[in-house]
C-alpha cells in the first residue's frame, strides 16, 4: 500500500516524501515506479563496490550519494565517487534528459546535504520544464490503476466460498502430483468465473 500511503501524505500537506527500500535487490523497481526522484545511497569500503551493485539499480538512479564520507573513510569515498562517475558515462542517456550526479555526504558532520537537495531541485526544475515530470506521474497513475485492479481481483478471488472450499483439495492434489499447478489454477479460476456468472 505504498502508493496509497504516499497519496495520504500528499493529502495531509507534505510536499517532500521519502520512500526507503531495505537494500539492493529488494523493491527498487517498484519504488522507482512510485517516486519522482530515485536516489541510490552507496557506502564506500563496505565490500559492496561497483561490481557488487546490480547494474539495473545504477541505471535507474537519478542521483548517487556516497554516505559516511568522513574521517578514515574519506579516501575510499572519493575513489568510489570517481569510479561511479566513470561508470555512468557508459550508460545510455536518460529519457528525462537528466545526467545523474554522484555526491559525497556525511550525515554525522552535516556535509553534502545541501548539495544533495540542490541536485534534486535542479532535477525537478528540468523535468517539469521538459514535460517529463507530468508524463511520469501520468504513467504512474496508469500503473497504479492496473495494480489496484489486480489487488481487488485477488482479494475477491480468495474470498470466494467456492475457491476457499476447493483450494485445499487442489494443494493436496499438487503435492501428490495428481495435477500441475497451472491446471489447478485454471480450474480454480473457472470456479471463480462460474460464481460470478451465478
Buried (B, 14 or more C-beta within 10 A) or exposed (E): EEBEEBEEBEEEEEEEBEBEBEEBEEEBEBBBBBBBBBBBBBBBBEEBBEEEBEEEBBEBBBBBBBBBBBEEBBEBBBBBBEBBEEBBEEEEEBEBEBEBBBBBBBEEEEEBBEBBEEBBEEBBEBBEEBEBBEEBEEEBEEBBEEEEEEEEEEEEBEEBEBBEEBBEEBEEBBEEEEBEEEEBEEBBEEBBEEBEEE
